[in-house]
Amino acid sequence: MMKANRLFVLVELLLILMALCLGCASAPKPLEREPDFSGFITDIRPNGQKGVTGQVLAESHADKIVTRYVVRVTNETLIFRRDTDDLLKEDFETLENKQWVEIWWAEPTTGTFPVLGTAAQIVIQ
């Protein structure tokens, strides 16, 4: 009987420790380098494929030159909204047409037009 009580207490302590560890999981940290481009969203295409949340079509305008981007958003892409000096975590579903965004690439992009790439981070302005 005494052994069963000790085992029960030990299991309870392990469960409490696991709950504390899961509750303390760190929030995703935003990238601290400069964005790869800034522009506005022109279209959003949700996608149900494994690991890919969807695509965002975006444009940037600089000196009368328009650059178009097809940005793949994956489960690994960090999405934030800038609120004064803070970045608040957001989901793909909060992206909307005409929003101004900054995007960081997860990998090198294609040299094609439009530019194709996967986002590591998107910040809604």
C-alpha positions in Angstrom: 0.0 0.0 0.0 2.8 2.4 0.9 4.6 1.6 -2.4 1.4 2.4 -4.3 1.0 5.8 -2.6 4.6 6.7 -3.4 4.1 5.7 -7.0 0.9 7.8 -7.2 2.6 10.9 -5.7 5.6 10.4 -8.1 3.2 10.2 -11.1 1.3 13.3 -9.9 4.6 15.3 -9.6 5.7 14.2 -13.1 2.3 15.3 -14.5 2.6 18.7 -12.8 6.1 19.1 -14.1 5.0 18.3 -17.7 2.1 20.7 -17.5 4.5 23.5 -16.3 6.9 22.8 -19.1 4.2 22.9 -21.7 2.7 26.1 -20.3 6.1 27.7 -20.4 6.8 27.1 -24.1 8.4 30.1 -25.5 6.5 32.3 -28.0 8.0 32.6 -31.4 10.7 35.3 -31.7 10.5 37.8 -34.6 13.5 38.1 -36.9 15.7 41.0 -36.1 17.2 41.7 -39.5 15.8 44.2 -42.1 12.9 42.9 -44.2 13.7 41.6 -47.7 10.8 43.7 -49.1 7.9 45.9 -48.2 4.7 46.1 -50.2 1.0 45.6 -50.2 -1.1 42.5 -50.5 -3.0 42.1 -53.8 -4.4 38.6 -53.4 -4.6 35.8 -50.8 -5.0 32.2 -51.8 -5.6 29.7 -48.9 -4.1 26.2 -49.5 -4.9 22.9 -47.9 -1.7 21.2 -48.9 0.4 19.6 -46.2 2.6 22.2 -44.5 1.5 25.0 -46.8 -1.0 27.5 -45.4 -1.4 29.4 -48.6 0.0 32.0 -51.0 0.1 35.8 -50.7 0.5 37.9 -53.9 2.1 41.2 -53.1 3.6 44.2 -55.0 6.1 46.8 -54.2 6.5 50.1 -56.0 9.8 51.9 -56.1 10.7 54.7 -58.6 7.9 53.7 -61.0 9.1 50.1 -61.0 6.5 47.5 -59.9 7.8 44.2 -58.5 5.3 41.4 -58.0 5.8 38.6 -55.5 4.2 35.2 -55.0 4.9 34.4 -51.4 4.3 30.9 -50.1 3.2 30.8 -46.4 3.9 27.6 -44.5 3.2 26.4 -41.1 6.7 27.6 -40.1 6.0 31.2 -41.3 5.8 33.7 -38.5 3.0 36.3 -38.9 2.9 39.4 -36.7 1.0 42.7 -36.6 2.9 45.8 -35.6 1.2 47.7 -32.8 3.2 50.8 -32.0 6.5 49.2 -30.8 5.1 45.7 -30.2 4.6 42.8 -32.5 1.5 40.8 -31.9 1.2 37.2 -33.1 -1.3 36.7 -35.9 -2.6 33.9 -38.1 -2.8 33.5 -41.9 -6.5 34.2 -41.8 -5.9 37.8 -40.6 -4.1 38.7 -43.8 -6.2 41.0 -46.1 -5.9 42.6 -49.5 -4.4 46.1 -49.5 -2.6 45.5 -46.2 1.0 46.9 -46.1 3.4 44.1 -45.1 7.1 43.5 -44.6 8.4 40.1 -45.7 11.5 38.1 -44.9 12.5 35.2 -47.1 13.1 31.8 -45.6 15.2 30.7 -48.6 16.6 32.3 -51.8 13.9 33.4 -54.2 13.7 32.8 -58.0 14.9 35.5 -60.3 11.7 35.3 -62.3 8.8 37.8 -62.7 6.9 37.5 -60.5 9.5 36.7 -57.8 8.6 33.3 -56.1 9.6 32.5 -52.6 8.7 31.2 -49.1 8.2 33.6 -46.3 10.1 33.1 -43.0 8.2 36.1 -41.5 5.4 38.5 -42.4 4.7 41.7 -40.4 1.5 43.5 -41.1 1.9 47.3 -40.7 
